[in-house]
Amino acid sequence: MARDLAIDLGTANTLVYKQGEGIIMNEPTVIAKNRRTNEVLATGHEAWDMIGRTPSFIVAVRPLRGGAITDFETTEQMIRLLLKRAGVSRFARPKVLICVPSAITEVERRAVTEATRRAGAADAQLLEQPMAAAIGADLPIEEPIANMVVDIGGGTTETAVISLGGIVTLRAERVGGFTMDEAIQGWVRKEHGLAIGERTAEEIKKQIGSAQPSAADRDAEVKGRDLVTGLPKTVVLTAAEIREALDEVVTQMIDSVKECLAVTPPELAQDLLMRGIYLVGGGALLRGLPERLQYETKVPVQLSPQPLEAVVLGAGHCIENYQALRGMFMDARR
């Protein structure tokens, strides 16, 4: 008997939940291919280690950028590999629920479901990431009260107010963790004349990145290539300058949440003053972000205990209670 699967197909990471077993996979959404033969050489952690370190004919790519599918063929190859690793075969064809950004287009929706069916699934359904996050957070989404979720992923920041099992207001901004990494790369290049890779930029963000000043602020040493001499060089970065580098991106995210609050019906908006905003996604882990969001919106903000896994756990809950929660799926609510 095939066990059904839930997949959080994120821009940064892909997580897989297997019915009755829980999360069985959590890997970067990266695939390494040989350009000459189109052969897939590696996926996940192995492909992530290759970013910026491969010869010209091997390319490590992210099939999703900014919450959109940039390479359909690679996405299909990746889904096929994920299902194979999860035990899908000709004799065991499970139902698969895929979490996707709410900003996904009709064409992308069709492409993902068709790719999943071609890869061996008996049936493929889609679920918006904010809805999955709300289910994973065990919020009372079926009740006539406001549940606000802000999902800050690698490529998008999605804000949704959910009530009576549906999304009432939604804002999706194509900024996320990768936008922060690019902002750090640009700052270091402009201010220090140093070229650094996206992996280095991510490390800087994790080490000293923040949304507002705190007692934990410290400096970090970073190595890269000098743009003038072309030689390796080391510079010291402060938490204050990285905060300045990230400020524009953080402001965009917060403005997106404010816009969603501005169009929320008054009856639901007043619920939020008591119930607050629920924060999920890898980008939510930026130090000081929940506090700054709370200060700017004047609404209580709570960070999920499992911000990286909230979406796939919500989708997993749908898989475990498939018939009861079918109405949450994208096709059912159209």
DRENNU-562666 format. One record per residue (C-alpha): residue in three letters; x, y, z. Coordinates in steps of 0.1 Angstrom, whole numbers, plus 5000, padded with zeros to 4 digits. Layout:
REM residues N
ALAXYZ...
END
This chain:
REM residues 334
MET500050005000ALA501650334989ARG501950595017ASP500850945006LEU503451225005ALA503451605012ILE506151814996ASP507052175005LEU508552284972GLY510352594985THR512752834967ALA515452754992ASN514652415007THR512452114998LEU510951915026VAL509051585022TYR506551435047LYS505551075044GLN502150955057GLY502650775091GLU506350855092GLY506651235094ILE509451445077ILE511751215058MET513651465037ASN514951825042GLU517351945016PRO518352254996THR516252304964VAL519352274941ILE520152034913ALA523551994896LYS523551904859ASN526051834832ARG525252084805ARG526751874777THR524651554784ASN521751714805GLU522451434830VAL521551514867LEU524751464888ALA523451554923THR520551714942GLY520051864976HIS523051905000GLU525451744975ALA524451994947TRP524452284972ASP528152214980MET528852254943ILE527452604940GLY530252844928ARG532752554926THR532052374894PRO533752374859SER531852554832PHE530052244818ILE528552154852VAL525952394865ALA524252394900VAL520852554895ARG517852644916PRO514752554896LEU512652804916ARG513453174919GLY511353444936GLY508553194942ALA508253114904ILE509452814885THR512252934862ASP513052594848PHE510152344842GLU512352064829THR514652074859THR511752104883GLU510251784868GLN513551604871MET513851714908ILE510251604916ARG510951264899LEU514151214921LEU512251314953LEU509451064946LYS511950794938ARG513950854970ALA510650854989GLY509950504977VAL507550574947SER507650294921ARG505350154894PHE503749934921ALA503450204948ARG501850514935PRO500850754963LYS498751064963VAL501051374965LEU500251714980ILE502551994970CYS502852324988VAL503452614964PRO503752994967SER500253164964ALA501653384937ILE502153084913THR500453134879GLU497852904863VAL500552774839GLU502952694867ARG500152514886ARG499352294857ALA503152224851VAL503752124887THR500751884889GLU501451734855ALA505151684864THR504251514896ARG501751274879ARG504351194852ALA506951134880GLY504750844893ALA502050994916ALA498550854914ASP497151204921ALA498651544926GLN497051834945LEU498352184954LEU498152374986GLU499152744992GLN502152775016PRO500453035040MET497452795043ALA499752495050ALA501652705076ALA498352805094ILE497352435095GLY500852335107ALA500652605134ASP497352445146LEU495552775142PRO491652755143ILE491352835105GLU487852685103GLU486452935128PRO485153285119ILE488153455135ALA491253615119ASN494453395116MET497353595101VAL500353415088VAL503553575074ASP505653315055ILE509153455047GLY510753205024GLY513853215002GLY512153384973THR508853534985THR507153695016GLU503553585017THR501053745042ALA497653595045VAL494653645067ILE492653325070SER489053275083LEU486453005079GLY488852775060GLY489753035033ILE492153315026VAL490453655031THR493353885022LEU496653805007ARG499853984998ALA502853824981GLU506054014976ARG508953864957VAL511553934984GLY512953675008GLY516053515021PHE517853524988THR517053894983MET518853945017ASP521853745005GLU521953954972ALA521754274993ILE524754165014GLN526754074982GLY525954414967TRP526954604999VAL530254425003ARG531054484967LYS530254854968GLU531654945002HIS534654705004GLY535454634968LEU535154254976ALA533353994955ILE531753714976GLY529553424966GLU525953364976ARG526953095002THR529353335019ALA526553605019GLU524153365036GLU526753275063ILE527253655070LYS523453695073LYS523153405098GLN526153515118ILE525653895121GLY522453985102SER519754165121ALA516654375117GLN517354605146PRO520254675171SER520754445200ALA523354345227ALA524254045206ASP525754265178ARG529254155168ASP531754175139ALA532553905114GLU535553835092VAL534853755055LYS537053635027GLY536553704990ARG538153834958ASP539454194956LEU537854354927VAL540854574920THR543754334922GLY541854004917LEU543653854947PRO542053694977LYS541353945005THR539853945041VAL537754225055VAL535954275088LEU532154355086THR530154505115ALA526554405124ALA525554775119GLU526654785082ILE524954445075ARG521754585091GLU522054885068ALA522554655038LEU519454455047ASP517254755057GLU515654805023VAL514654435020VAL513354425056THR511254745050GLN509754585019MET508754275039ILE507154485066ASP505354715041SER503854405025VAL502454295060LYS501054655065GLU499354645031CYS497654315040LEU496554455073ALA495254775055VAL492854565034THR491654325061PRO487954375070PRO487654575103GLU485954285122LEU488854055115ALA491454335120GLN490354375156ASP490853995162LEU494454035153LEU495154275182MET494353985205ARG495453695184GLY498553855168ILE500653765137TYR502153415133LEU505653425116VAL507053125097GLY509753045071GLY513553065071GLY513653445066ALA511753485099LEU514853365117LEU516653695110ARG517553835144GLY515254105157LEU512754075128PRO509753965150GLU510354255174ARG510654505146LEU507554385129GLN505654405162TYR506954765168GLU505954885132THR502554715130LYS501554755167VAL500254395165PRO501654115187VAL504053885167GLN504853525175LEU507553325159SER506652965151PRO508552705173GLN509452525140PRO509552805114LEU511352595087GLU509052295091ALA505652465097VAL504552445060VAL505352075054LEU503851975088GLY500652155078ALA500651965045GLY501451645063HIS498351705085CYS496251735053ILE497751405041GLU496951225074ASN493351365072TYR492951375034GLN489151345030ALA488351585058LEU490751855046ARG490351825008GLY488452155007MET491652335015PHE493352234983MET493752494955ASP491552314930ALA488752274955ARG488652644964ARG488752784928
END
